[in-house]
Amino acid sequence: MHVVIMGCGRVGSTLARSLEDRDHTVAVIDSDPDAFRRLGPWFNGDKVTGVGFDQKVLTKAGITRADAFAAVSSGDNSNIIAARVARETFGIEQVVARIYDPGRAEVYQRLGITTVATVKWTADQVLRRLLPVGAEPDFRDPSGTIRVDHVVTPASWVGSRAGQLQEQSGARIAWIDRLGEGMLPTRDSVIQEGDVLHLVILEKYAGHAHRVVARGPEKD
């Protein structure tokens, strides 16, 4: 892929290096040429000085051949304008905008622009560490219908099969973190001590699913 990034702050520079590490080509746009120092000496992508919603600047950064665009500068307005130009003028489908205002982020999400609301994301991360397991999901789809939670396997489920947990809880095990690696379970996979289960659950059944997991398996 070729990815164009607007904003070379901490997020933009980290994103650029991560993409390059994965063998994608990257162009970074920033109005401050000194910002490119954050990319480090080993960055091989393009550095374009200018305003990220200027069509000439975007063209210089290779937007016409880009597969994705990320607007992650420090300004909500600039990010939204740039995201809309990339999407509506250049036809880029994979567009992400960083938005500090959660309310505005939801509005633009409904307009089809993927947004990352920094304040809301940070607050959600803190909530997940403050509240009991299952109180706040790792992910909730925009409609609020489906959530993804992670649960450290209770001792009562060790030795049981994944299919049994799914049938009794109504949740699906999307994947399991085991000894630092992810694995996709089958119905016959045996749950082991220390497994972290990532569960896909209908929101309305989340309480039931967590009660079943905490209670342990019922005898067949």
Secondary structure, DSSP 4 states (H G I P E B T S, - for coil): -EEEEE--SHHHHHHHHHHHHTT-EEEEEES-GGGGGGG-TT--SEEEES-TT-HHHHHHTTGGG-SEEEE-SS-HHHHHHHHHIIIIIS--SEEEEEES-HHHHHHHHHTT-EEEEHHHHHHHHHHHHHSPTTSS-SEE-TTSSEEEEEEEPPGGGTT-BHHHHHHHHS-EEEEEEETTEEE---TTPBP-TT-EEEEEEEGGGHHHHHHHHHH-PPP-
